[in-house]
Structure formats: structure tokens, C-alpha cells
Amino acid sequence: MIMHSLKYMMTLLLMAVGTFAFAATADAAQIGIGTEQKIVQNPLELERKAIEQERQQQIEQEKRLAEQKRIAEEKRVAEAKRIAEEKRAAEEKAEREQAEREAKAERLAEEKRVAAEQARQEEAKRQAVAAKKQSAPTATATPVSTAGRSIQAESTAYTNDAADNGSYGGRVLTATGHDVTDSIYYNGMRIIAVDPAVIPLGTVVQIEGVGQAIALDTGGRIKGNIVDLLVDTKDEAINWGRRHITITLP
């Protein structure tokens, strides 16, 4: 009877232990399942995150491409500006050089024209002087005697300024071809312009207050009893003014 009771109690104990072991195993399994559920994520969430990550990557890629495009465009614009500036500078340089060449050609042509004109004028003056000398009467000084006849004349004065008289090859000449550029005297005598119909050219006369003078010049306004005395300066001519003088002829 006791043995039967022990067997029954052992059986109950084994059953209790088994039940406990089964419960523990079930709890462990449930814990494992719960842990596994916490570790393994939802596939939809994983897909959403993957899509979001891909979208972010695409955005970053687009940003990089846009930045690269912007940099490339800036380089292209800068290069285009550089080329345009170089072209403009080259065109301006070519235009400037062309203008300088044209200006130089014009200047040389003008210098050549002026030189030719000056040569022509010099030649014309030279020929005029030669013709004037050939056509002018020879001024032969005729000594005057104080016993000669006298005339009353009106006198003025003029200078040997080329601006007033004109010049031939840069020299101021009288109507008889005598050069008065540097002197108002002829062999120590003063020079006068006369009307050859009254006082022949080459005549030596005595002028009151002046002394001996020789008629070597003429003038457009010297007509009749009018003489023009050659002086050094315009001030002397102004001071002389218009005087009535006595001229003694030979």
C-alpha cells in the first residue's frame, strides 16, 4: 500500500515537473517570439525607408549635377567673355593701327605737298627776282650838285619789313633789284622810292635834313612829287609821318 502511494506521488511529481517544464518552454518560446518580433522590422517600413533613402540619394545626385552644370555654365560664359574681349581688343588694335597708318600717310602726303608748294613758290620767286633784275634799269649814281634845281615834295617813310613789302626767296628787294633786307643804305646813301617820271631811278638827290639819297625804288602810291624814305623801324616811319621837304636834283 505504501509503495503504491509512493509511486502515485512520484507520478504526480513528474507530471508537475513536466508541466512546469512545458510551461517554462512555452514561456521561453513566447519570449523568443516576442524578442524576434521586436528585432525583425516591418517589411513595409523597410520598403518606405529604402524608398526615402533612394529619393534622398536622387536629390543629392540632382544637386551635384545642377552644381556641376552651373560651374560648367559659368566657365563657358567666362570663356566666351574672354574670347569676346580678346576679339574686341584685337579689333580695336587693328582699327587704331589702321588709323595711325592712314594718319601717317596723310601727314606724309601733306608734307610732300607743302614741300612741293614751297619749292614751286621758291622757284617762282627766283624767276621773278631774275626777271625783275633783268627788266630793272641799272641804278647809276649821278652825283648831285648843290647848284641843281630844287623841287618841293611830300614825303612819307617805309621799312624793309617783308610783311609790308613782300619778299623774293626770303629777301626784300627794291624795284631796281637792290637787296635791302639787312640795310637801308646804298653805298652810304639813303634809299628813296620815287615816281620815275619825276625823279628817274638811279638819281642821287639831296634831301633837306637827310642828306644824299638815291632813287632805287617805286611804289603804287608814289605818284608825282611824292617820295618814300626807307627807314629801319615802323616807329621811325610813324615818327617821320608826312612831311614837306625840299629835294635838290642834279
C-alpha positions, 0 to 999 in steps of 0.5 A: 500500500505504501509503495503504491502511494509512493509511486502515485506521488512520484507520478504526480511529481513528474507530471508537475515537473513536466508541466512546469517544464512545458510551461517554462518552454512555452514561456521561453518560446513566447519570449523568443517570439516576442524578442524576434518580433521586436528585432525583425522590422516591418517589411513595409517600413523597410520598403518606405525607408529604402524608398526615402533613402533612394529619393534622398540619394536622387536629390543629392545626385540632382544637386551635384549635377545642377552644381556641376552644370552651373560651374560648367555654365559659368566657365563657358560664359567666362570663356566666351567673355574672354574670347569676346574681349580678346576679339574686341581688343584685337579689333580695336588694335587693328582699327587704331593701327589702321588709323595711325597708318592712314594718319601717317600717310596723310601727314606724309602726303601733306608734307610732300605737298607743302614741300612741293608748294614751297619749292614751286613758290621758291622757284617762282620767286627766283624767276621773278627776282631774275626777271625783275633784275633783268627788266630793272634799269641799272641804278647809276649814281649821278652825283648831285650838285648843290647848284641843281634845281630844287623841287618841293615834295611830300614825303612819307617813310617805309621799312624793309619789313617783308610783311609790308613789302613782300619778299623774293626767296626770303629777301626784300628787294627794291624795284631796281633789284637792290637787296635791302633786307639787312640795310637801308643804305646804298653805298652810304646813301639813303634809299628813296622810292620815287615816281620815275617820271619825276625823279628817274631811278638811279638819281642821287638827290639831296634831301633837306635834313637827310642828306644824299639819297638815291632813287632805287625804288617805286611804289603804287602810291608814289605818284608825282612829287611824292617820295618814300624814305626807307627807314629801319623801324615802323616807329621811325616811319610813324615818327617821320609821318608826312612831311614837306621837304625840299629835294635838290636834283642834279 
